[in-house]
Amino acid sequence: MKKAKRIIFITVIAVMLVGTFTFLWKKANPPKDQFEVVAPKVGNIERKTIATGKIEPRNEVLIKPQISGIITEIYKQAGDKVTAGEIIAKVKVIPEMVQINSAESRLNQASITLEQAQDDFSRVNKLYNSGVVSKEDFLKSQFQLKKAKEDKENAQDALTIIREGISKKSASYSTTQIRSTISGTILDVPVKVGNSVIQSNTFNDGTTIASVANLRDMIFKGKIDETEVGKIKENMPIALTLGALQDKKFDAILEYISPKGVEENGAILFEIKAAAKIPEHIFVRAGYSANAEIILDKREKVITIPESVVEFVNDTSYVNVLKSTGKEQLFEKKAVKLGLSDGINIEVKSGITTKDKLKGALIKKDEAKKQ
């Protein structure tokens, strides 16, 4: 019995000693770190900048009345297509009493003058037929009669225009009918039937009846930071992404760069405009938010590596090239000459080839065990 207990005791001590030595040995010789291996690739590098803005028509025309009054009819609504000269709305004139009284007075005066001219012409005509007065006096009397008739017609038209905004002579040029000045799509009709409107003149912009634009001629209008504005120029290609049509990209050509910046939230921004090329089968609404991708620089078919594998020491760039693939990875630090970067990948001009293997990110122990 004592012998059995002694054997068990010795066995336990031996196991404890072996476990302790094993633990101490592992602690003194931890497993070596394993790193991902990255291979250089041949590809393209593009450095881009993003400008935010919106899509809008190149020319948006505001249709305004040429006479003040009240909207009595609206024939079009937002989204309708119109041609130049097509009627959009109708205005009823609300005349001022002072103007009416003045116009009526002029008409009465013209009527009196006409009656007098008619009497004078009748008298002179009889005397001329009798050979009492000369032909010159007859023609002068006839001229005065014609002039009096014309004055009365003008006075009558003036009164009609004040009352109704239109006369018989100017029916085809009626200012009470608000017509579109261009062909396009109506973007907005901000007035309703019954609204009062003010005519457009030298002293007043007038009330907007409708806004019309050609939605086939659209531009991107956005802003770009001052750090990037010096790297762009007119006629550069742009790729547009619209917020409402994120699965599509549209080409555009940069047309305008503002010569003056504007400060917004502490940054100096410059306005840019680009002509958008919208396919005929795609309908783009005015005011869509958009992002413009502008390629500032590009390299094609060059050796590229992830920028994360590069180490920078002072003014020199290094990469770690794999030399051994045994139980322990051995790397050699090698200087490289770098080129264009897009923020993720970077161009390598010299120092390595596509056959080299580079030190990447550290592999976590849990992932190493799974491997």
Secondary structure as GFF3:
##gff-version 3
##sequence-region A 1 371
A	DSSP	alpha_helix	2	28	.	.	.	ID=ss1
A	DSSP	beta_strand	34	38	.	.	.	ID=ss2
A	DSSP	beta_strand	41	57	.	.	.	ID=ss3
A	DSSP	beta_strand	60	63	.	.	.	ID=ss4
A	DSSP	beta_strand	69	74	.	.	.	ID=ss5
A	DSSP	beta_strand	81	82	.	.	.	ID=ss6
A	DSSP	beta_strand	87	92	.	.	.	ID=ss7
A	DSSP	alpha_helix	97	129	.	.	.	ID=ss8
A	DSSP	alpha_helix	135	164	.	.	.	ID=ss9
A	DSSP	three_ten_helix	171	173	.	.	.	ID=ss10
A	DSSP	beta_strand	177	179	.	.	.	ID=ss11
A	DSSP	beta_strand	184	188	.	.	.	ID=ss12
A	DSSP	beta_strand	196	197	.	.	.	ID=ss13
A	DSSP	beta_strand	210	213	.	.	.	ID=ss14
A	DSSP	beta_strand	218	225	.	.	.	ID=ss15
A	DSSP	alpha_helix	226	229	.	.	.	ID=ss16
A	DSSP	beta_strand	237	242	.	.	.	ID=ss17
A	DSSP	beta_strand	249	257	.	.	.	ID=ss18
A	DSSP	beta_strand	262	264	.	.	.	ID=ss19
A	DSSP	beta_strand	267	276	.	.	.	ID=ss20
A	DSSP	beta_strand	289	306	.	.	.	ID=ss21
A	DSSP	three_ten_helix	307	309	.	.	.	ID=ss22
A	DSSP	beta_strand	311	313	.	.	.	ID=ss23
A	DSSP	beta_strand	316	325	.	.	.	ID=ss24
A	DSSP	beta_strand	329	341	.	.	.	ID=ss25
A	DSSP	beta_strand	345	350	.	.	.	ID=ss26
A	DSSP	beta_strand	358	363	.	.	.	ID=ss27
A	DSSP	alpha_helix	365	370	.	.	.	ID=ss28
###
